[in-house]
Amino acid sequence: MEYKILFTKQAAKDVKLLTDNEKKKLKAILTEIIASNPYQGKKLVGELKGNYSYRLNIKDRIIYSIDEKTKTVFIKRTRTHYGK
């Protein structure tokens, strides 16, 4: 079953800062991987516990949470979560 993908305001802002190639890669990851099986991402701990991470490029990661009840993935960030 495909999961619905929604972006937070912060994630939408992050997408605007990505290059065209990064946007293409993001779209491919979201549609081909995360929408079909969001649990493929790395389960996060600490402050980000309850969220998952999937690598976009060498420094940026897609941070998201999953609502299993509504089959929705909430994209929270699409850029680095290392303080930038």
N, C-alpha and C positions, 0 to 999 in steps of 0.2 A: 504494500500500500504506500502510495506517495504521501509525503508530509507536506503541509502547506508551509511556505516560508514567508515570514514577516520581518521587517527591519525596524529597529528602534530609531529614534531621531539621531542618536549618536552614530549608529552604523551607517545611516543615510549620508551623514556628513563625511564619514570616513571614506565612503565609496567615491565621493566627489574628488578626493585627493589622490585616488589611485590613477596609475597610467592606463592607457587604453588596453595594453597587453594584460595588466593586472585585472582590469575589469572583465576581460574575456575569460581569464583563468578563474576568477571568482564565479562567474556565471556557470562555467562548466562544472566546477566543484559543487556548487549548490544544486544544480539540476541533475547531474549524473551520480553524485555520491551522497550528499547530505539529505536530499529530498527522498531518496529511496532507503537509506539506512543511516540515520544520524548518529547512531551509536558507534560508527567507525572512527569518530574523533576521539581524542585523548580526554579522559575524564580529569577535570582539574581539582586541585585541593587548595587549602588555605582560603584567602579572601574570595577566590573565584569558585569555591566548592559549589557543586550543583550545576556547573556549566561544563561545556565541552570545548575543545580547541582543535582546529584543523589548520595545518600549515598552508598559507597562501604563497609565500616566498621566503627567502632566507631570514627576514626580520619580522614579517607580518603574519599574523594568524587570524583566523576567523574564530571569534568567540561567540558561542550560542548556547541556548538552553532549549530543552525539549518539554513540551506539554503533551504527554502521552494521551491524556483524556480527549483532547481536541485534535490530535495528530498534527500539531503545529510546532515548527522550529522558529525560535525568536533569535534573529541575528543581532547581537549586542555590539560587536566591534568587528571591523574588517581591517584594522591596522594593528600595529603592535600593542601588546598589553604590558610592555616593559617600561611604562612610565612616559611614553611619548604620545 
